[in-house]
Amino acid sequence: MFKLACGDVMPGCSARFEHRDRGDLLGQVAAHAASAHGIADITPEIFAAVDSKIAYAA
């Protein structure tokens, strides 16, 4: 299971994401970034910041 707490990337945000598929998790995070934070363009820097905070729990 892949997990991400948005607050680890965007301090103050309480959203949390969990999915078995890493790609689906990233899709959920991208949709959240657009709707909650106004980030429509996921730059390589943003992707790297998010990617570095994704945890995997078997």
PDBQT receptor file of N, H, CA, C and O in Angstrom, charges set to zero:
ATOM      1  N   MET A   1       0.843  -1.168   0.000  1.00  0.00    +0.000 N 
ATOM      2  CA  MET A   1       0.000   0.000   0.000  1.00  0.00    +0.000 C 
ATOM      3  C   MET A   1       0.896   1.240   0.000  1.00  0.00    +0.000 C 
ATOM      4  O   MET A   1       1.798   1.364   0.828  1.00  0.00    +0.000 OA
ATOM      5  N   PHE A   2       0.642   2.141  -0.921  1.00  0.00    +0.000 N 
ATOM      6  H   PHE A   2      -0.091   2.040  -1.593  1.00  0.00    +0.000 HD
ATOM      7  CA  PHE A   2       1.366   3.405  -0.997  1.00  0.00    +0.000 C 
ATOM      8  C   PHE A   2       0.571   4.464  -0.239  1.00  0.00    +0.000 C 
ATOM      9  O   PHE A   2      -0.655   4.520  -0.330  1.00  0.00    +0.000 OA
ATOM     10  N   LYS A   3       1.286   5.301   0.509  1.00  0.00    +0.000 N 
ATOM     11  H   LYS A   3       2.282   5.256   0.583  1.00  0.00    +0.000 HD
ATOM     12  CA  LYS A   3       0.629   6.308   1.336  1.00  0.00    +0.000 C 
ATOM     13  C   LYS A   3       1.339   7.646   1.206  1.00  0.00    +0.000 C 
ATOM     14  O   LYS A   3       2.553   7.711   1.015  1.00  0.00    +0.000 OA
ATOM     15  N   LEU A   4       0.550   8.715   1.314  1.00  0.00    +0.000 N 
ATOM     16  H   LEU A   4      -0.436   8.662   1.469  1.00  0.00    +0.000 HD
ATOM     17  CA  LEU A   4       1.106  10.061   1.306  1.00  0.00    +0.000 C 
ATOM     18  C   LEU A   4       0.226  10.971   2.143  1.00  0.00    +0.000 C 
ATOM     19  O   LEU A   4      -0.997  10.966   2.009  1.00  0.00    +0.000 OA
ATOM     20  N   ALA A   5       0.853  11.743   2.998  1.00  0.00    +0.000 N 
ATOM     21  H   ALA A   5       1.847  11.747   3.106  1.00  0.00    +0.000 HD
ATOM     22  CA  ALA A   5       0.167  12.806   3.734  1.00  0.00    +0.000 C 
ATOM     23  C   ALA A   5       0.516  14.106   3.026  1.00  0.00    +0.000 C 
ATOM     24  O   ALA A   5       1.690  14.471   2.948  1.00  0.00    +0.000 OA
ATOM     25  N   CYS A   6      -0.475  14.803   2.513  1.00  0.00    +0.000 N 
ATOM     26  H   CYS A   6      -1.428  14.508   2.576  1.00  0.00    +0.000 HD
ATOM     27  CA  CYS A   6      -0.228  16.035   1.766  1.00  0.00    +0.000 C 
ATOM     28  C   CYS A   6       0.546  17.039   2.621  1.00  0.00    +0.000 C 
ATOM     29  O   CYS A   6       1.380  17.780   2.103  1.00  0.00    +0.000 OA
ATOM     30  N   GLY A   7       0.276  17.064   3.914  1.00  0.00    +0.000 N 
ATOM     31  H   GLY A   7      -0.402  16.462   4.335  1.00  0.00    +0.000 HD
ATOM     32  CA  GLY A   7       0.961  17.984   4.811  1.00  0.00    +0.000 C 
ATOM     33  C   GLY A   7       2.466  17.818   4.832  1.00  0.00    +0.000 C 
ATOM     34  O   GLY A   7       3.184  18.733   5.237  1.00  0.00    +0.000 OA
ATOM     35  N   ASP A   8       2.959  16.656   4.397  1.00  0.00    +0.000 N 
ATOM     36  H   ASP A   8       2.376  15.914   4.068  1.00  0.00    +0.000 HD
ATOM     37  CA  ASP A   8       4.403  16.451   4.308  1.00  0.00    +0.000 C 
ATOM     38  C   ASP A   8       5.013  17.274   3.179  1.00  0.00    +0.000 C 
ATOM     39  O   ASP A   8       6.214  17.543   3.168  1.00  0.00    +0.000 OA
ATOM     40  N   VAL A   9       4.165  17.670   2.227  1.00  0.00    +0.000 N 
ATOM     41  H   VAL A   9       3.189  17.452   2.236  1.00  0.00    +0.000 HD
ATOM     42  CA  VAL A   9       4.617  18.478   1.089  1.00  0.00    +0.000 C 
ATOM     43  C   VAL A   9       4.077  19.901   1.193  1.00  0.00    +0.000 C 
ATOM     44  O   VAL A   9       4.785  20.867   0.907  1.00  0.00    +0.000 OA
ATOM     45  N   MET A  10       2.818  20.019   1.604  1.00  0.00    +0.000 N 
ATOM     46  H   MET A  10       2.243  19.234   1.837  1.00  0.00    +0.000 HD
ATOM     47  CA  MET A  10       2.137  21.307   1.749  1.00  0.00    +0.000 C 
ATOM     48  C   MET A  10       1.756  21.482   3.217  1.00  0.00    +0.000 C 
ATOM     49  O   MET A  10       0.673  21.066   3.627  1.00  0.00    +0.000 OA
ATOM     50  N   PRO A  11       2.634  22.093   4.011  1.00  0.00    +0.000 N 
ATOM     51  CA  PRO A  11       2.356  22.241   5.445  1.00  0.00    +0.000 C 
ATOM     52  C   PRO A  11       0.960  22.824   5.703  1.00  0.00    +0.000 C 
ATOM     53  O   PRO A  11       0.531  23.781   5.058  1.00  0.00    +0.000 OA
ATOM     54  N   GLY A  12       0.283  22.216   6.657  1.00  0.00    +0.000 N 
ATOM     55  H   GLY A  12       0.631  21.439   7.181  1.00  0.00    +0.000 HD
ATOM     56  CA  GLY A  12      -1.049  22.673   7.034  1.00  0.00    +0.000 C 
ATOM     57  C   GLY A  12      -2.183  21.921   6.370  1.00  0.00    +0.000 C 
ATOM     58  O   GLY A  12      -3.333  22.050   6.790  1.00  0.00    +0.000 OA
ATOM     59  N   CYS A  13      -1.887  21.136   5.341  1.00  0.00    +0.000 N 
ATOM     60  H   CYS A  13      -0.953  21.032   5.000  1.00  0.00    +0.000 HD
ATOM     61  CA  CYS A  13      -2.936  20.373   4.665  1.00  0.00    +0.000 C 
ATOM     62  C   CYS A  13      -3.111  19.035   5.372  1.00  0.00    +0.000 C 
ATOM     63  O   CYS A  13      -2.131  18.342   5.642  1.00  0.00    +0.000 OA
ATOM     64  N   SER A  14      -4.343  18.673   5.671  1.00  0.00    +0.000 N 
ATOM     65  H   SER A  14      -5.140  19.236   5.452  1.00  0.00    +0.000 HD
ATOM     66  CA  SER A  14      -4.615  17.438   6.403  1.00  0.00    +0.000 C 
ATOM     67  C   SER A  14      -5.002  16.263   5.507  1.00  0.00    +0.000 C 
ATOM     68  O   SER A  14      -5.295  15.181   6.015  1.00  0.00    +0.000 OA
ATOM     69  N   ALA A  15      -5.010  16.450   4.190  1.00  0.00    +0.000 N 
ATOM     70  H   ALA A  15      -4.772  17.329   3.777  1.00  0.00    +0.000 HD
ATOM     71  CA  ALA A  15      -5.411  15.374   3.271  1.00  0.00    +0.000 C 
ATOM     72  C   ALA A  15      -4.401  14.226   3.317  1.00  0.00    +0.000 C 
ATOM     73  O   ALA A  15      -3.193  14.437   3.415  1.00  0.00    +0.000 OA
ATOM     74  N   ARG A  16      -4.933  13.014   3.245  1.00  0.00    +0.000 N 
ATOM     75  H   ARG A  16      -5.915  12.843   3.165  1.00  0.00    +0.000 HD
ATOM     76  CA  ARG A  16      -4.095  11.807   3.221  1.00  0.00    +0.000 C 
ATOM     77  C   ARG A  16      -4.580  10.906   2.096  1.00  0.00    +0.000 C 
ATOM     78  O   ARG A  16      -5.772  10.834   1.798  1.00  0.00    +0.000 OA
ATOM     79  N   PHE A  17      -3.633  10.227   1.486  1.00  0.00    +0.000 N 
ATOM     80  H   PHE A  17      -2.664  10.285   1.728  1.00  0.00    +0.000 HD
ATOM     81  CA  PHE A  17      -3.941   9.366   0.342  1.00  0.00    +0.000 C 
ATOM     82  C   PHE A  17      -3.327   7.998   0.568  1.00  0.00    +0.000 C 
ATOM     83  O   PHE A  17      -2.255   7.859   1.158  1.00  0.00    +0.000 OA
ATOM     84  N   GLU A  18      -4.047   6.982   0.076  1.00  0.00    +0.000 N 
ATOM     85  H   GLU A  18      -4.918   7.094  -0.402  1.00  0.00    +0.000 HD
ATOM     86  CA  GLU A  18      -3.610   5.602   0.236  1.00  0.00    +0.000 C 
ATOM     87  C   GLU A  18      -4.143   4.803  -0.948  1.00  0.00    +0.000 C 
ATOM     88  O   GLU A  18      -5.329   4.880  -1.268  1.00  0.00    +0.000 OA
ATOM     89  N   HIS A  19      -3.278   4.044  -1.592  1.00  0.00    +0.000 N 
ATOM     90  H   HIS A  19      -2.315   3.982  -1.332  1.00  0.00    +0.000 HD
ATOM     91  CA  HIS A  19      -3.718   3.227  -2.724  1.00  0.00    +0.000 C 
ATOM     92  C   HIS A  19      -2.730   2.098  -2.951  1.00  0.00    +0.000 C 
ATOM     93  O   HIS A  19      -1.543   2.233  -2.654  1.00  0.00    +0.000 OA
ATOM     94  N   ARG A  20      -3.213   1.001  -3.470  1.00  0.00    +0.000 N 
ATOM     95  H   ARG A  20      -4.177   0.892  -3.711  1.00  0.00    +0.000 HD
ATOM     96  CA  ARG A  20      -2.338  -0.139  -3.787  1.00  0.00    +0.000 C 
ATOM     97  C   ARG A  20      -1.449   0.137  -4.992  1.00  0.00    +0.000 C 
ATOM     98  O   ARG A  20      -0.357  -0.419  -5.105  1.00  0.00    +0.000 OA
ATOM     99  N   ASP A  21      -1.917   0.991  -5.888  1.00  0.00    +0.000 N 
ATOM    100  H   ASP A  21      -2.804   1.443  -5.797  1.00  0.00    +0.000 HD
ATOM    101  CA  ASP A  21      -1.184   1.289  -7.113  1.00  0.00    +0.000 C 
ATOM    102  C   ASP A  21      -0.554   2.682  -7.017  1.00  0.00    +0.000 C 
ATOM    103  O   ASP A  21      -1.257   3.663  -6.775  1.00  0.00    +0.000 OA
ATOM    104  N   ARG A  22       0.756   2.773  -7.204  1.00  0.00    +0.000 N 
ATOM    105  H   ARG A  22       1.328   1.976  -7.400  1.00  0.00    +0.000 HD
ATOM    106  CA  ARG A  22       1.465   4.048  -7.081  1.00  0.00    +0.000 C 
ATOM    107  C   ARG A  22       0.946   5.071  -8.087  1.00  0.00    +0.000 C 
ATOM    108  O   ARG A  22       0.780   6.243  -7.749  1.00  0.00    +0.000 OA
ATOM    109  N   GLY A  23       0.691   4.638  -9.317  1.00  0.00    +0.000 N 
ATOM    110  H   GLY A  23       0.826   3.686  -9.592  1.00  0.00    +0.000 HD
ATOM    111  CA  GLY A  23       0.181   5.544 -10.342  1.00  0.00    +0.000 C 
ATOM    112  C   GLY A  23      -1.180   6.107  -9.987  1.00  0.00    +0.000 C 
ATOM    113  O   GLY A  23      -1.433   7.292 -10.205  1.00  0.00    +0.000 OA
ATOM    114  N   ASP A  24      -2.058   5.281  -9.444  1.00  0.00    +0.000 N 
ATOM    115  H   ASP A  24      -1.852   4.319  -9.266  1.00  0.00    +0.000 HD
ATOM    116  CA  ASP A  24      -3.374   5.751  -9.030  1.00  0.00    +0.000 C 
ATOM    117  C   ASP A  24      -3.260   6.719  -7.858  1.00  0.00    +0.000 C 
ATOM    118  O   ASP A  24      -3.998   7.702  -7.785  1.00  0.00    +0.000 OA
ATOM    119  N   LEU A  25      -2.342   6.444  -6.948  1.00  0.00    +0.000 N 
ATOM    120  H   LEU A  25      -1.743   5.645  -7.007  1.00  0.00    +0.000 HD
ATOM    121  CA  LEU A  25      -2.112   7.367  -5.835  1.00  0.00    +0.000 C 
ATOM    122  C   LEU A  25      -1.667   8.723  -6.376  1.00  0.00    +0.000 C 
ATOM    123  O   LEU A  25      -2.173   9.759  -5.945  1.00  0.00    +0.000 OA
ATOM    124  N   LEU A  26      -0.733   8.721  -7.309  1.00  0.00    +0.000 N 
ATOM    125  H   LEU A  26      -0.322   7.880  -7.660  1.00  0.00    +0.000 HD
ATOM    126  CA  LEU A  26      -0.254   9.981  -7.883  1.00  0.00    +0.000 C 
ATOM    127  C   LEU A  26      -1.382  10.720  -8.612  1.00  0.00    +0.000 C 
ATOM    128  O   LEU A  26      -1.423  11.950  -8.597  1.00  0.00    +0.000 OA
ATOM    129  N   GLY A  27      -2.286   9.989  -9.242  1.00  0.00    +0.000 N 
ATOM    130  H   GLY A  27      -2.252   8.989  -9.254  1.00  0.00    +0.000 HD
ATOM    131  CA  GLY A  27      -3.438  10.615  -9.888  1.00  0.00    +0.000 C 
ATOM    132  C   GLY A  27      -4.339  11.298  -8.876  1.00  0.00    +0.000 C 
ATOM    133  O   GLY A  27      -4.815  12.407  -9.119  1.00  0.00    +0.000 OA
ATOM    134  N   GLN A  28      -4.579  10.649  -7.743  1.00  0.00    +0.000 N 
ATOM    135  H   GLN A  28      -4.193   9.748  -7.546  1.00  0.00    +0.000 HD
ATOM    136  CA  GLN A  28      -5.385  11.247  -6.682  1.00  0.00    +0.000 C 
ATOM    137  C   GLN A  28      -4.712  12.502  -6.132  1.00  0.00    +0.000 C 
ATOM    138  O   GLN A  28      -5.369  13.512  -5.881  1.00  0.00    +0.000 OA
ATOM    139  N   VAL A  29      -3.402  12.425  -5.949  1.00  0.00    +0.000 N 
ATOM    140  H   VAL A  29      -2.869  11.604  -6.152  1.00  0.00    +0.000 HD
ATOM    141  CA  VAL A  29      -2.651  13.560  -5.412  1.00  0.00    +0.000 C 
ATOM    142  C   VAL A  29      -2.680  14.722  -6.398  1.00  0.00    +0.000 C 
ATOM    143  O   VAL A  29      -2.837  15.872  -5.991  1.00  0.00    +0.000 OA
ATOM    144  N   ALA A  30      -2.529  14.434  -7.696  1.00  0.00    +0.000 N 
ATOM    145  H   ALA A  30      -2.400  13.499  -8.027  1.00  0.00    +0.000 HD
ATOM    146  CA  ALA A  30      -2.562  15.494  -8.709  1.00  0.00    +0.000 C 
ATOM    147  C   ALA A  30      -3.928  16.184  -8.737  1.00  0.00    +0.000 C 
ATOM    148  O   ALA A  30      -4.009  17.408  -8.840  1.00  0.00    +0.000 OA
ATOM    149  N   ALA A  31      -4.994  15.396  -8.644  1.00  0.00    +0.000 N 
ATOM    150  H   ALA A  31      -4.929  14.401  -8.559  1.00  0.00    +0.000 HD
ATOM    151  CA  ALA A  31      -6.343  15.971  -8.625  1.00  0.00    +0.000 C 
ATOM    152  C   ALA A  31      -6.528  16.842  -7.378  1.00  0.00    +0.000 C 
ATOM    153  O   ALA A  31      -7.114  17.922  -7.453  1.00  0.00    +0.000 OA
ATOM    154  N   HIS A  32      -6.034  16.377  -6.248  1.00  0.00    +0.000 N 
ATOM    155  H   HIS A  32      -5.557  15.500  -6.186  1.00  0.00    +0.000 HD
ATOM    156  CA  HIS A  32      -6.113  17.152  -5.011  1.00  0.00    +0.000 C 
ATOM    157  C   HIS A  32      -5.295  18.441  -5.128  1.00  0.00    +0.000 C 
ATOM    158  O   HIS A  32      -5.756  19.506  -4.718  1.00  0.00    +0.000 OA
ATOM    159  N   ALA A  33      -4.102  18.349  -5.677  1.00  0.00    +0.000 N 
ATOM    160  H   ALA A  33      -3.727  17.484  -6.011  1.00  0.00    +0.000 HD
ATOM    161  CA  ALA A  33      -3.244  19.531  -5.826  1.00  0.00    +0.000 C 
ATOM    162  C   ALA A  33      -3.948  20.602  -6.653  1.00  0.00    +0.000 C 
ATOM    163  O   ALA A  33      -3.860  21.791  -6.346  1.00  0.00    +0.000 OA
ATOM    164  N   ALA A  34      -4.642  20.178  -7.697  1.00  0.00    +0.000 N 
ATOM    165  H   ALA A  34      -4.713  19.212  -7.946  1.00  0.00    +0.000 HD
ATOM    166  CA  ALA A  34      -5.357  21.131  -8.550  1.00  0.00    +0.000 C 
ATOM    167  C   ALA A  34      -6.544  21.742  -7.828  1.00  0.00    +0.000 C 
ATOM    168  O   ALA A  34      -6.726  22.959  -7.854  1.00  0.00    +0.000 OA
ATOM    169  N   SER A  35      -7.357  20.911  -7.182  1.00  0.00    +0.000 N 
ATOM    170  H   SER A  35      -7.209  19.922  -7.161  1.00  0.00    +0.000 HD
ATOM    171  CA  SER A  35      -8.587  21.424  -6.579  1.00  0.00    +0.000 C 
ATOM    172  C   SER A  35      -8.358  22.153  -5.255  1.00  0.00    +0.000 C 
ATOM    173  O   SER A  35      -9.008  23.163  -4.984  1.00  0.00    +0.000 OA
ATOM    174  N   ALA A  36      -7.450  21.656  -4.442  1.00  0.00    +0.000 N 
ATOM    175  H   ALA A  36      -6.921  20.836  -4.662  1.00  0.00    +0.000 HD
ATOM    176  CA  ALA A  36      -7.265  22.234  -3.103  1.00  0.00    +0.000 C 
ATOM    177  C   ALA A  36      -6.165  23.291  -3.036  1.00  0.00    +0.000 C 
ATOM    178  O   ALA A  36      -6.201  24.188  -2.194  1.00  0.00    +0.000 OA
ATOM    179  N   HIS A  37      -5.183  23.172  -3.937  1.00  0.00    +0.000 N 
ATOM    180  H   HIS A  37      -5.153  22.443  -4.621  1.00  0.00    +0.000 HD
ATOM    181  CA  HIS A  37      -4.026  24.063  -3.846  1.00  0.00    +0.000 C 
ATOM    182  C   HIS A  37      -3.806  24.904  -5.102  1.00  0.00    +0.000 C 
ATOM    183  O   HIS A  37      -2.877  25.710  -5.153  1.00  0.00    +0.000 OA
ATOM    184  N   GLY A  38      -4.655  24.720  -6.114  1.00  0.00    +0.000 N 
ATOM    185  H   GLY A  38      -5.409  24.066  -6.072  1.00  0.00    +0.000 HD
ATOM    186  CA  GLY A  38      -4.529  25.501  -7.339  1.00  0.00    +0.000 C 
ATOM    187  C   GLY A  38      -3.303  25.170  -8.163  1.00  0.00    +0.000 C 
ATOM    188  O   GLY A  38      -2.856  25.986  -8.969  1.00  0.00    +0.000 OA
ATOM    189  N   ILE A  39      -2.754  23.982  -7.970  1.00  0.00    +0.000 N 
ATOM    190  H   ILE A  39      -3.117  23.319  -7.316  1.00  0.00    +0.000 HD
ATOM    191  CA  ILE A  39      -1.560  23.557  -8.716  1.00  0.00    +0.000 C 
ATOM    192  C   ILE A  39      -2.004  22.642  -9.852  1.00  0.00    +0.000 C 
ATOM    193  O   ILE A  39      -2.233  21.449  -9.655  1.00  0.00    +0.000 OA
ATOM    194  N   ALA A  40      -2.119  23.218 -11.036  1.00  0.00    +0.000 N 
ATOM    195  H   ALA A  40      -1.933  24.187 -11.197  1.00  0.00    +0.000 HD
ATOM    196  CA  ALA A  40      -2.580  22.445 -12.190  1.00  0.00    +0.000 C 
ATOM    197  C   ALA A  40      -1.420  21.846 -12.972  1.00  0.00    +0.000 C 
ATOM    198  O   ALA A  40      -1.586  20.831 -13.648  1.00  0.00    +0.000 OA
ATOM    199  N   ASP A  41      -0.249  22.467 -12.887  1.00  0.00    +0.000 N 
ATOM    200  H   ASP A  41      -0.114  23.292 -12.339  1.00  0.00    +0.000 HD
ATOM    201  CA  ASP A  41       0.920  22.012 -13.634  1.00  0.00    +0.000 C 
ATOM    202  C   ASP A  41       1.890  21.342 -12.666  1.00  0.00    +0.000 C 
ATOM    203  O   ASP A  41       2.502  22.009 -11.832  1.00  0.00    +0.000 OA
ATOM    204  N   ILE A  42       2.029  20.025 -12.778  1.00  0.00    +0.000 N 
ATOM    205  H   ILE A  42       1.532  19.483 -13.456  1.00  0.00    +0.000 HD
ATOM    206  CA  ILE A  42       2.944  19.286 -11.912  1.00  0.00    +0.000 C 
ATOM    207  C   ILE A  42       4.331  19.328 -12.553  1.00  0.00    +0.000 C 
ATOM    208  O   ILE A  42       4.637  18.565 -13.469  1.00  0.00    +0.000 OA
ATOM    209  N   THR A  43       5.148  20.229 -12.051  1.00  0.00    +0.000 N 
ATOM    210  H   THR A  43       4.900  20.849 -11.307  1.00  0.00    +0.000 HD
ATOM    211  CA  THR A  43       6.506  20.388 -12.575  1.00  0.00    +0.000 C 
ATOM    212  C   THR A  43       7.387  19.247 -12.067  1.00  0.00    +0.000 C 
ATOM    213  O   THR A  43       7.013  18.551 -11.123  1.00  0.00    +0.000 OA
ATOM    214  N   PRO A  44       8.547  19.052 -12.680  1.00  0.00    +0.000 N 
ATOM    215  CA  PRO A  44       9.461  18.022 -12.172  1.00  0.00    +0.000 C 
ATOM    216  C   PRO A  44       9.841  18.252 -10.704  1.00  0.00    +0.000 C 
ATOM    217  O   PRO A  44      10.038  17.290  -9.961  1.00  0.00    +0.000 OA
ATOM    218  N   GLU A  45       9.943  19.493 -10.292  1.00  0.00    +0.000 N 
ATOM    219  H   GLU A  45       9.783  20.274 -10.896  1.00  0.00    +0.000 HD
ATOM    220  CA  GLU A  45      10.285  19.791  -8.901  1.00  0.00    +0.000 C 
ATOM    221  C   GLU A  45       9.160  19.391  -7.952  1.00  0.00    +0.000 C 
ATOM    222  O   GLU A  45       9.409  18.832  -6.884  1.00  0.00    +0.000 OA
ATOM    223  N   ILE A  46       7.933  19.677  -8.345  1.00  0.00    +0.000 N 
ATOM    224  H   ILE A  46       7.731  20.131  -9.212  1.00  0.00    +0.000 HD
ATOM    225  CA  ILE A  46       6.784  19.280  -7.517  1.00  0.00    +0.000 C 
ATOM    226  C   ILE A  46       6.687  17.764  -7.467  1.00  0.00    +0.000 C 
ATOM    227  O   ILE A  46       6.474  17.188  -6.401  1.00  0.00    +0.000 OA
ATOM    228  N   PHE A  47       6.843  17.118  -8.610  1.00  0.00    +0.000 N 
ATOM    229  H   PHE A  47       7.017  17.586  -9.477  1.00  0.00    +0.000 HD
ATOM    230  CA  PHE A  47       6.788  15.654  -8.650  1.00  0.00    +0.000 C 
ATOM    231  C   PHE A  47       7.853  15.060  -7.730  1.00  0.00    +0.000 C 
ATOM    232  O   PHE A  47       7.567  14.123  -6.984  1.00  0.00    +0.000 OA
ATOM    233  N   ALA A  48       9.064  15.586  -7.772  1.00  0.00    +0.000 N 
ATOM    234  H   ALA A  48       9.296  16.347  -8.378  1.00  0.00    +0.000 HD
ATOM    235  CA  ALA A  48      10.150  15.071  -6.938  1.00  0.00    +0.000 C 
ATOM    236  C   ALA A  48       9.832  15.251  -5.456  1.00  0.00    +0.000 C 
ATOM    237  O   ALA A  48      10.103  14.363  -4.648  1.00  0.00    +0.000 OA
ATOM    238  N   ALA A  49       9.255  16.403  -5.099  1.00  0.00    +0.000 N 
ATOM    239  H   ALA A  49       9.034  17.125  -5.755  1.00  0.00    +0.000 HD
ATOM    240  CA  ALA A  49       8.896  16.654  -3.701  1.00  0.00    +0.000 C 
ATOM    241  C   ALA A  49       7.843  15.657  -3.224  1.00  0.00    +0.000 C 
ATOM    242  O   ALA A  49       7.950  15.103  -2.130  1.00  0.00    +0.000 OA
ATOM    243  N   VAL A  50       6.831  15.436  -4.053  1.00  0.00    +0.000 N 
ATOM    244  H   VAL A  50       6.745  15.886  -4.942  1.00  0.00    +0.000 HD
ATOM    245  CA  VAL A  50       5.764  14.473  -3.701  1.00  0.00    +0.000 C 
ATOM    246  C   VAL A  50       6.319  13.071  -3.662  1.00  0.00    +0.000 C 
ATOM    247  O   VAL A  50       6.085  12.333  -2.705  1.00  0.00    +0.000 OA
ATOM    248  N   ASP A  51       7.059  12.692  -4.701  1.00  0.00    +0.000 N 
ATOM    249  H   ASP A  51       7.249  13.292  -5.479  1.00  0.00    +0.000 HD
ATOM    250  CA  ASP A  51       7.591  11.333  -4.814  1.00  0.00    +0.000 C 
ATOM    251  C   ASP A  51       8.469  10.966  -3.614  1.00  0.00    +0.000 C 
ATOM    252  O   ASP A  51       8.462   9.822  -3.159  1.00  0.00    +0.000 OA
ATOM    253  N   SER A  52       9.220  11.938  -3.111  1.00  0.00    +0.000 N 
ATOM    254  H   SER A  52       9.226  12.867  -3.481  1.00  0.00    +0.000 HD
ATOM    255  CA  SER A  52      10.134  11.659  -2.000  1.00  0.00    +0.000 C 
ATOM    256  C   SER A  52       9.383  11.407  -0.684  1.00  0.00    +0.000 C 
ATOM    257  O   SER A  52       9.964  10.883   0.266  1.00  0.00    +0.000 OA
ATOM    258  N   LYS A  53       8.109  11.772  -0.625  1.00  0.00    +0.000 N 
ATOM    259  H   LYS A  53       7.637  12.197  -1.397  1.00  0.00    +0.000 HD
ATOM    260  CA  LYS A  53       7.319  11.616   0.604  1.00  0.00    +0.000 C 
ATOM    261  C   LYS A  53       6.372  10.429   0.569  1.00  0.00    +0.000 C 
ATOM    262  O   LYS A  53       5.701  10.146   1.562  1.00  0.00    +0.000 OA
ATOM    263  N   ILE A  54       6.306   9.729  -0.561  1.00  0.00    +0.000 N 
ATOM    264  H   ILE A  54       6.851   9.959  -1.367  1.00  0.00    +0.000 HD
ATOM    265  CA  ILE A  54       5.425   8.554  -0.657  1.00  0.00    +0.000 C 
ATOM    266  C   ILE A  54       6.045   7.406   0.135  1.00  0.00    +0.000 C 
ATOM    267  O   ILE A  54       7.211   7.061  -0.059  1.00  0.00    +0.000 OA
ATOM    268  N   ALA A  55       5.259   6.827   1.017  1.00  0.00    +0.000 N 
ATOM    269  H   ALA A  55       4.312   7.107   1.175  1.00  0.00    +0.000 HD
ATOM    270  CA  ALA A  55       5.706   5.703   1.818  1.00  0.00    +0.000 C 
ATOM    271  C   ALA A  55       5.048   4.432   1.284  1.00  0.00    +0.000 C 
ATOM    272  O   ALA A  55       3.943   4.467   0.743  1.00  0.00    +0.000 OA
ATOM    273  N   TYR A  56       5.750   3.313   1.446  1.00  0.00    +0.000 N 
ATOM    274  H   TYR A  56       6.648   3.284   1.885  1.00  0.00    +0.000 HD
ATOM    275  CA  TYR A  56       5.193   2.023   1.054  1.00  0.00    +0.000 C 
ATOM    276  C   TYR A  56       5.126   1.130   2.280  1.00  0.00    +0.000 C 
ATOM    277  O   TYR A  56       6.116   0.942   2.986  1.00  0.00    +0.000 OA
ATOM    278  N   ALA A  57       3.960   0.593   2.518  1.00  0.00    +0.000 N 
ATOM    279  H   ALA A  57       3.155   0.746   1.945  1.00  0.00    +0.000 HD
ATOM    280  CA  ALA A  57       3.766  -0.347   3.623  1.00  0.00    +0.000 C 
ATOM    281  C   ALA A  57       3.190  -1.642   3.064  1.00  0.00    +0.000 C 
ATOM    282  O   ALA A  57       2.084  -1.653   2.524  1.00  0.00    +0.000 OA
ATOM    283  N   ALA A  58       3.922  -2.703   3.193  1.00  0.00    +0.000 N 
ATOM    284  H   ALA A  58       4.820  -2.694   3.632  1.00  0.00    +0.000 HD
ATOM    285  CA  ALA A  58       3.479  -3.996   2.638  1.00  0.00    +0.000 C 
ATOM    286  C   ALA A  58       2.318  -4.564   3.411  1.00  0.00    +0.000 C 
ATOM    287  O   ALA A  58       1.824  -5.642   3.081  1.00  0.00    +0.000 OA
TER     288      ALA A  58
